[in-house]
Amino acid sequence: NNLLKECSSDKMAKICYEFEKVSFNYKQTIYRENDDAQEIYLLYKGSVKLTKEFTFFEPKKNFEDKKDITSFMRSTEKEKTHILQIADLTIGQCFGEDDVLKNRP
């Protein structure tokens, strides 16, 4: 979110000229991790929650040798996915800039 902090008024006016107003519904996903990021979003109104999805394996209850990773992976019962909120953005903050500027999905 430091992208626009150091912009002068002139630069900000030029940047905003290129902006397009878009609206999203409550709890609507704007884009997901690994999507092809094409846009930088600046919050004009409302808020956005940034989340990260983590997948891990839950070991069987009887797993004994916790130092042996191969045995551990074979002993897994099932995959579990958790979604963790990593940021809560509000008016004036932006997101997507890292992905767009670094050209990464």
N, C-alpha and C positions, 0 to 999 in steps of 0.2 A: 503493500500500500504506500510505499515511499515514492512511487512513480510520479505522482503529480504534486507532491509536497513542495518541491523546489522550483516549480514552474512560475514564471512571471505572469502577470495579468494578460499580456499580449500573447504569450505562448498558450496560455489556457484558453483564450478566446479562439485561437486558430484550431486547437485540438477539439474544442466543443463544437466547432462548425462541422466537423466530420462525424460527430456523434449522431446516432439515430435513437429515438425514444422507443423502447420496447417495454411491454408489461408482461408479468408472469402471475399465474395464480398462486394462491397460498399453498405451500408445500410442493409446488411444481419443481421438478428437477430441471435445472438450467443446462448443466452438462455434467458428465461423469468423468472420473479419473480414467485416463487412457483414451478418451474421446479426442478427436482431432480439434484442438482448440483454435478457433478462428476469430474470436471476439474478446475485447476487453470491456468489462462491465463497470460502470460507475454508478453507485447507488444515489438516486435522486430522491427516492421515497421508499420507506419500508426498511426491511432488513433481510439478510441472507445468512443462512447457516452453512458453513463449509464443513464437510464431513470426510472421513477417510475410512475405507472398508478394510478390515483386517481378517484374514482367514488363518486359522490354526487348527491343529489336530489335538483332539482330546485323548490322552492315553487311557488304556484299559486300567481298571482299578488294581489289577494284580501285577502291574509292571514293576520289576524289581531293580534291574541294573540301569539306573538313570544316566550313567556315564556313557553307555554304548548307544550312540545315536541311530545306528542301523537297526538295532533291536527295538529301539523306541519307535521308529517310524513304522516298522512292521507290526507293532503292537497297538497301533492307533485304532480306536473304535470308530470314530467319525469326525468329519470336518465340521468346524463351527465357524460361523462368520459373525463378526460384530461390527457395528458402525459406531465410530467415535466422532463426536463433534469436536473439531479442532479450532474453530473460530466462529464468532458471531459478528457479522459486519453490519454497519449502520450507514445512514446518510453521509455522503461525502467520501466513503471508502470505495475502493475498487478491487476487483479480482479478475483473474484470467490473464493478467499482464505477464506473469512469469512464463506461463505456457506459450503465449503468443510470441513474446520477444525471444524466447529461447527455442522457438519452433519445435516444440515437443507436444506429443499427444497427451 
